[in-house]
Amino acid sequence: MKKAYISINNFLIGGVETSLVSFINILMKDYDVTLEILGKYDENMIRRLDKSIKLRFPNKSIRKYVDLEGTHRKNTKGLSDIILKIVFYITNKIKLSKLLYLAISFRQKDEIYYDLAISYTGRPGIWDYLLLSTIKSRLYLSWIHNDPNKLGIKSHHYKVYYSKYDIILCVSMDSLNKIKKILLKMTSLNFKFSIIQLIMKDYLRCLNKKIIEHDSNVFTILTVARIQNSSKRIDRIVDVASMLIDNNITSFKWYVLGDGPDYEEILNQVRNRNLKNYLIFKGSCDNPYPYFKNADLFVLTSDYEGLPVVLMEARHFKLPILTTNIDSASEMVNHMIDGVISEKNVVNLYEWIKKIITEPDFYGIIRQNSLTHKGYNNNDLSEFHKIIRGLSNEE
């Protein structure tokens, strides 16, 4: 059987990780898969993987560095962490990060020869260095899951990393266009576009059997996201809920599933503004699908995203979607037909939710159209395999 190596920085509960679970559990039908988790991981995510998948973990120094390099880390602990963070910043500024990675990793080349080696983290970093310098493979792939500009991808990364990949896979047309613009002068790079963020039908069917408490007399809103205000803008939810109540719109409950660096801060805002009867924060949830099943509307409040897996999940459950106008919004939502695309501000979000709750005819239209949506989920990797065959010059 062919062999595939996949690396990811962290394996916590989130959209990228969910798509990876689906991808690996399908890919293993054709490949002997090894997954290396370079940083933190959640045991619930590990349990979602097929037991035949081989897991690898790096040495302590690599794990520590991955933790410090994480985009969501706010604080460092101890003098050594601070020094390493400063060194990381300086080496990136002067474009010598590969020297730092070499000093940190001390890793020999892997003796196994793979048919595929995939960097699934989606932004440049030590994971690219480790994959390209220590993993022997026939083909090398990089997977971009978000806005390349927000991921910190620069033109100089072409020479360091991307010129060595056989292909870059993007999750949305917007991401593809942006990375082309960044690397426009690098014409030898083989750009490909494919949406391969799969949500496995059988997996969803199994998970949504769980029963949760549900009040059918109120309008139920659902948000599933990392609780991080810098990009996900969960703070907007608190403001919108407060505006709804101030305007005597109280027949709703808004469930928010997820954890993150701003979780406690948001909970304090909810308590201080007496919103706990309307905003229900459930924390990290490894099985959000019963909440999807019971919701009347899915809301995404982010400032930027790639192609959000949560919107694909909402489509699976035939939910109307209200999303901010992230770059891929129009790829997921037909405005005023099966959902709404809002401006990235509290007032516009409030106006749309008010309209959806208080105008049954309007909600009925987007709800009915959502019920006819075919969704994005399937168990087919034929497009992915076609791309691989093309790179391998196979029939």
C-alpha positions as CSV (number, residue, x, y, z in Angstrom):
1,M,0.0,0.0,0.0
2,K,1.2,3.5,-0.7
3,K,2.4,5.6,2.2
4,A,1.3,9.2,3.2
5,Y,2.9,11.5,5.8
6,I,0.8,14.4,7.1
7,S,2.0,17.0,9.6
8,I,0.0,19.7,11.5
9,N,1.1,22.2,14.2
10,N,-1.7,21.6,16.7
11,F,-4.5,19.1,16.7
12,L,-7.2,20.8,18.9
13,I,-10.9,21.0,18.3
14,G,-11.5,23.3,15.3
15,G,-12.4,23.6,11.7
16,V,-9.1,22.8,10.2
17,E,-8.6,19.8,12.5
18,T,-12.2,18.5,11.7
19,S,-11.5,18.6,8.0
20,L,-8.2,16.8,8.6
21,V,-10.0,14.0,10.5
22,S,-12.4,13.6,7.6
23,F,-9.6,13.7,5.0
24,I,-7.4,11.2,6.8
25,N,-10.2,8.7,7.6
26,I,-11.0,8.6,3.9
27,L,-7.4,8.7,2.6
28,M,-6.5,5.6,4.7
29,K,-8.5,3.5,2.4
30,D,-5.8,4.0,-0.2
31,Y,-2.7,4.9,1.9
32,D,-0.9,3.8,5.0
33,V,-1.1,7.2,6.8
34,T,1.3,8.6,9.4
35,L,0.1,11.8,11.2
36,E,2.7,13.9,13.0
37,I,1.3,16.3,15.6
38,L,4.0,18.9,16.3
39,G,2.3,20.8,19.1
40,K,-0.7,20.5,21.4
41,Y,-3.5,18.0,20.8
42,D,-6.9,17.2,22.2
43,E,-7.6,13.6,23.1
44,N,-11.1,13.9,21.7
45,M,-9.7,14.6,18.3
46,I,-7.3,11.7,18.6
47,R,-10.2,9.4,19.3
48,R,-11.9,10.5,16.0
49,L,-9.1,9.1,14.0
50,D,-9.2,5.5,12.7
51,K,-7.1,3.3,14.9
52,S,-4.9,2.1,12.0
53,I,-3.5,5.6,11.5
54,K,0.1,5.9,12.9
55,L,0.8,8.9,15.2
56,R,4.1,10.6,15.7
57,F,5.2,13.3,18.1
58,P,8.4,15.4,17.9
59,N,11.0,16.1,20.6
60,K,10.3,18.5,23.5
61,S,12.2,21.5,21.9
62,I,10.1,21.3,18.7
63,R,6.9,21.1,20.7
64,K,7.9,24.1,22.8
65,Y,8.8,26.1,19.8
66,V,5.5,25.3,18.0
67,D,3.7,26.4,21.1
68,L,5.5,29.7,21.2
69,E,5.1,30.3,17.4
70,G,1.3,29.7,17.7
71,T,-0.8,32.5,16.3
72,H,-3.2,32.5,19.2
73,R,-0.7,32.5,22.0
74,K,-1.0,35.8,24.0
75,N,1.6,35.4,26.8
76,T,4.9,33.8,27.3
77,K,6.0,32.2,30.6
78,G,9.5,32.4,31.9
79,L,12.7,34.0,30.7
80,S,13.5,31.2,28.3
81,D,10.2,31.6,26.5
82,I,10.6,35.3,26.2
83,I,14.2,34.9,24.8
84,L,13.0,32.3,22.3
85,K,10.1,34.5,21.2
86,I,12.5,37.4,20.6
87,V,14.9,35.2,18.6
88,F,12.0,33.9,16.6
89,Y,10.8,37.5,15.8
90,I,14.3,38.7,14.8
91,T,15.2,35.6,12.6
92,N,11.9,36.0,10.8
93,K,12.5,39.7,10.2
94,I,15.9,39.0,8.7
95,K,14.7,35.9,6.9
96,L,16.9,33.4,8.6
97,S,14.3,31.3,10.3
98,K,15.7,28.1,8.7
99,L,18.8,28.5,10.8
100,L,16.8,28.7,13.9
101,Y,14.7,25.6,12.9
102,L,17.9,23.7,12.3
103,A,19.3,24.6,15.7
104,I,16.0,23.6,17.4
105,S,15.1,20.4,15.7
106,F,18.3,18.3,15.6
107,R,16.4,15.8,13.5
108,Q,17.8,13.3,11.0
109,K,16.1,12.3,7.8
110,D,13.3,9.8,8.1
111,E,14.3,6.4,6.7
112,I,10.8,5.7,5.4
113,Y,10.0,6.8,1.8
114,Y,6.5,8.2,1.4
115,D,4.4,8.6,-1.7
116,L,2.8,11.8,-0.3
117,A,4.0,14.3,2.3
118,I,1.4,17.0,3.2
119,S,1.9,20.1,5.4
120,Y,-1.6,20.7,6.7
121,T,-0.9,23.6,9.0
122,G,-1.5,26.1,6.2
123,R,1.0,28.8,7.0
124,P,4.8,29.0,6.8
125,G,6.8,27.7,9.8
126,I,8.9,25.1,11.3
127,W,6.5,22.4,10.1
128,D,7.5,23.2,6.5
129,Y,11.2,23.0,7.3
130,L,10.8,19.6,9.1
131,L,8.7,18.1,6.3
132,L,10.9,19.3,3.5
133,S,14.2,18.6,5.1
134,T,13.6,15.4,7.0
135,I,10.8,13.6,5.2
136,K,11.6,11.7,2.0
137,S,8.7,11.6,-0.4
138,R,7.7,11.3,-4.0
139,L,5.4,14.3,-3.8
140,Y,5.2,17.3,-1.4
141,L,1.9,19.2,-0.8
142,S,1.0,22.3,1.1
143,W,-2.5,23.0,2.2
144,I,-3.8,26.6,2.7
145,H,-6.9,26.9,4.8
146,N,-7.3,30.7,5.3
147,D,-6.5,34.1,3.9
148,P,-2.8,33.9,2.9
149,N,-2.3,37.6,3.9
150,K,-3.6,36.9,7.4
151,L,-1.4,33.8,7.6
152,G,1.7,35.9,7.1
153,I,2.6,34.4,3.7
154,K,5.2,36.6,2.0
155,S,6.9,36.5,-1.4
156,H,10.2,35.4,0.2
157,H,8.6,32.3,1.5
158,Y,8.5,31.0,-2.1
159,K,12.3,30.5,-2.2
160,V,12.4,29.1,1.3
161,Y,9.4,26.7,1.2
162,Y,6.9,26.9,-1.6
163,S,9.2,26.4,-4.5
164,K,10.0,23.0,-3.0
165,Y,6.3,21.9,-3.0
166,D,4.9,20.1,-6.0
167,I,1.5,21.7,-5.4
168,I,-0.4,24.2,-3.2
169,L,-4.0,23.3,-2.4
170,C,-6.4,26.0,-1.4
171,V,-9.8,25.7,0.2
172,S,-11.4,28.6,-1.6
173,M,-11.1,30.5,-4.9
174,D,-10.4,33.7,-2.9
175,S,-7.4,32.0,-1.1
176,L,-6.1,30.8,-4.4
177,N,-6.3,34.3,-6.0
178,K,-4.5,35.9,-3.0
179,I,-1.6,33.4,-2.9
180,K,-1.2,33.8,-6.7
181,K,-0.9,37.6,-6.2
182,I,1.6,37.2,-3.4
183,L,3.8,34.8,-5.4
184,L,2.9,36.3,-8.8
185,K,6.5,36.5,-10.1
186,M,7.2,32.9,-9.2
187,T,5.8,31.4,-12.4
188,S,7.3,27.9,-11.9
189,L,5.0,27.2,-8.9
190,N,2.2,24.8,-9.8
191,F,-0.9,26.3,-8.5
192,K,-4.0,24.1,-8.1
193,F,-7.4,24.9,-6.6
194,S,-9.6,22.4,-4.9
195,I,-12.2,22.3,-2.2
196,I,-11.5,19.2,-0.3
197,Q,-12.7,20.0,3.2
198,L,-14.9,17.0,3.7
199,I,-17.4,16.3,6.4
200,M,-18.0,12.6,6.5
201,K,-21.7,11.7,6.4
202,D,-21.4,8.6,8.5
203,Y,-19.6,10.4,11.2
204,L,-22.1,13.2,11.4
205,R,-25.0,10.7,11.4
206,C,-23.4,8.9,14.4
207,L,-22.7,12.1,16.3
208,N,-26.1,13.8,15.9
209,K,-27.9,10.9,17.7
210,K,-27.2,12.6,21.0
211,I,-30.2,14.3,22.6
212,I,-29.9,17.8,24.1
213,E,-32.4,20.0,25.8
214,H,-34.2,22.2,23.3
215,D,-37.0,24.8,23.7
216,S,-38.9,24.9,20.5
217,N,-40.8,28.1,21.6
218,V,-37.8,30.3,21.2
219,F,-35.7,31.1,18.2
220,T,-32.4,29.2,18.5
221,I,-29.2,30.7,17.1
222,L,-25.9,28.8,17.0
223,T,-22.3,29.9,16.7
224,V,-19.4,27.4,16.7
225,A,-16.0,29.0,16.8
226,R,-12.8,29.5,18.7
227,I,-13.4,32.1,21.4
228,Q,-10.9,34.6,20.1
229,N,-11.9,38.2,19.4
230,S,-8.9,39.2,17.2
231,S,-10.3,37.2,14.3
232,K,-13.5,35.4,15.3
233,R,-15.0,38.5,16.9
234,I,-17.1,36.7,19.4
235,D,-17.4,40.1,21.2
236,R,-19.9,41.1,18.5
237,I,-22.3,38.4,19.7
238,V,-22.5,40.0,23.2
239,D,-23.2,43.4,21.7
240,V,-25.8,42.1,19.2
241,A,-27.6,40.1,21.9
242,S,-27.7,43.2,24.2
243,M,-29.1,45.3,21.4
244,L,-31.8,42.7,20.7
245,I,-32.9,42.8,24.3
246,D,-32.8,46.6,24.5
247,N,-35.3,46.6,21.6
248,N,-37.6,44.1,23.3
249,I,-36.6,41.1,21.1
250,T,-36.2,38.5,23.8
251,S,-37.6,35.3,22.4
252,F,-34.2,33.8,21.4
253,K,-31.4,31.7,22.8
254,W,-28.0,32.0,21.3
255,Y,-25.7,29.0,21.9
256,V,-21.9,29.5,21.5
257,L,-19.7,26.4,21.3
258,G,-16.0,26.7,21.6
259,D,-13.1,27.6,23.8
260,G,-10.1,29.9,23.4
261,P,-8.0,32.7,24.9
262,D,-10.9,35.2,25.3
263,Y,-13.4,32.7,26.8
264,E,-13.3,34.0,30.4
265,E,-13.3,37.7,29.3
266,I,-16.5,37.0,27.2
267,L,-18.2,35.2,30.1
268,N,-17.5,38.1,32.3
269,Q,-19.2,40.4,29.8
270,V,-22.2,38.1,29.6
271,R,-22.5,38.1,33.4
272,N,-22.0,41.9,33.8
273,R,-24.6,42.7,31.1
274,N,-27.2,40.2,32.5
275,L,-27.3,38.1,29.3
276,K,-26.8,34.6,30.7
277,N,-30.5,33.7,30.0
278,Y,-30.0,34.5,26.3
279,L,-26.3,33.7,25.6
280,I,-25.3,30.2,26.5
281,F,-21.6,29.5,26.2
282,K,-21.0,25.8,26.4
283,G,-17.2,25.7,26.1
284,S,-15.3,23.2,24.1
285,C,-17.6,20.6,22.6
286,D,-16.4,17.5,20.8
287,N,-19.9,16.8,19.5
288,P,-21.6,20.0,18.4
289,Y,-24.0,18.3,15.9
290,P,-27.0,18.0,18.1
291,Y,-26.9,21.8,18.5
292,F,-26.8,22.1,14.7
293,K,-29.8,19.8,14.5
294,N,-31.9,21.9,16.9
295,A,-30.8,25.4,15.6
296,D,-32.9,27.8,13.5
297,L,-30.0,29.9,12.3
298,F,-26.2,29.6,12.2
299,V,-24.2,32.8,12.7
300,L,-20.6,33.5,11.9
301,T,-19.2,36.8,13.1
302,S,-15.5,36.5,12.0
303,D,-13.4,39.3,10.5
304,Y,-11.6,36.7,8.3
305,E,-11.8,33.0,7.4
306,G,-10.7,30.7,4.6
307,L,-13.6,28.4,3.8
308,P,-15.1,27.7,7.2
309,V,-15.9,24.1,8.0
310,V,-18.7,25.2,10.4
311,L,-20.5,26.7,7.4
312,M,-20.2,23.4,5.6
313,E,-21.6,21.6,8.7
314,A,-24.5,24.1,8.8
315,R,-25.3,23.3,5.2
316,H,-25.3,19.6,6.1
317,F,-28.0,20.3,8.6
318,K,-29.9,22.6,6.1
319,L,-29.5,25.6,8.3
320,P,-29.9,29.2,7.1
321,I,-26.6,31.0,7.5
322,L,-25.9,34.6,8.6
323,T,-22.2,35.3,8.0
324,T,-20.1,38.4,7.9
325,N,-18.7,39.2,4.5
326,I,-15.5,37.2,4.8
327,D,-13.8,36.7,1.5
328,S,-15.4,33.3,0.8
329,A,-18.9,34.3,2.0
330,S,-20.4,34.3,-1.5
331,E,-19.0,30.8,-2.2
332,M,-21.0,29.5,0.8
333,V,-24.2,31.7,0.9
334,N,-26.6,33.0,-1.7
335,H,-27.4,36.4,-0.1
336,M,-31.1,36.8,0.7
337,I,-31.9,33.4,-0.8
338,D,-30.6,30.7,1.6
339,G,-28.9,33.1,4.0
340,V,-27.6,36.5,4.6
341,I,-24.1,38.2,4.2
342,S,-23.7,41.0,6.7
343,E,-21.2,43.7,7.0
344,K,-18.5,43.3,9.6
345,N,-20.1,45.4,12.3
346,V,-22.4,45.0,15.2
347,V,-25.2,47.3,13.8
348,N,-25.6,45.4,10.6
349,L,-25.5,42.0,12.3
350,Y,-28.2,43.2,14.7
351,E,-30.4,44.5,11.8
352,W,-30.2,41.2,10.0
353,I,-30.9,39.1,13.1
354,K,-33.8,41.4,14.0
355,K,-35.2,41.0,10.5
356,I,-34.8,37.2,10.6
357,I,-36.5,36.8,14.0
358,T,-39.3,39.4,13.6
359,E,-40.2,38.8,9.9
360,P,-41.5,35.2,9.6
361,D,-42.0,35.5,5.8
362,F,-38.4,36.5,5.2
363,Y,-37.1,33.7,7.5
364,G,-39.4,31.2,5.8
365,I,-37.9,32.0,2.4
366,I,-34.2,31.5,3.5
367,R,-35.2,28.5,5.6
368,Q,-37.0,26.8,2.7
369,N,-34.2,27.5,0.3
370,S,-31.7,26.1,2.8
371,L,-33.7,22.8,3.0
372,T,-33.1,22.3,-0.7
373,H,-29.3,22.9,-0.5
374,K,-27.3,19.8,-1.4
375,G,-24.5,20.6,1.0
376,Y,-20.8,20.0,0.5
377,N,-20.2,16.8,2.3
378,N,-19.3,13.5,0.7
379,N,-16.9,10.6,1.2
380,D,-15.3,11.0,-2.2
381,L,-11.6,12.0,-2.7
382,S,-11.8,11.5,-6.5
383,E,-10.7,15.1,-7.2
384,F,-7.8,14.8,-4.8
385,H,-6.7,11.5,-6.4
386,K,-7.0,13.0,-9.8
387,I,-4.7,15.8,-8.9
388,I,-2.2,13.3,-7.4
389,R,-2.3,11.2,-10.5
390,G,-1.6,14.3,-12.7
391,L,1.4,15.2,-10.6
392,S,2.7,11.6,-10.7
393,N,2.0,11.3,-14.5
394,E,-0.2,8.3,-13.8
395,E,-3.2,7.4,-16.0
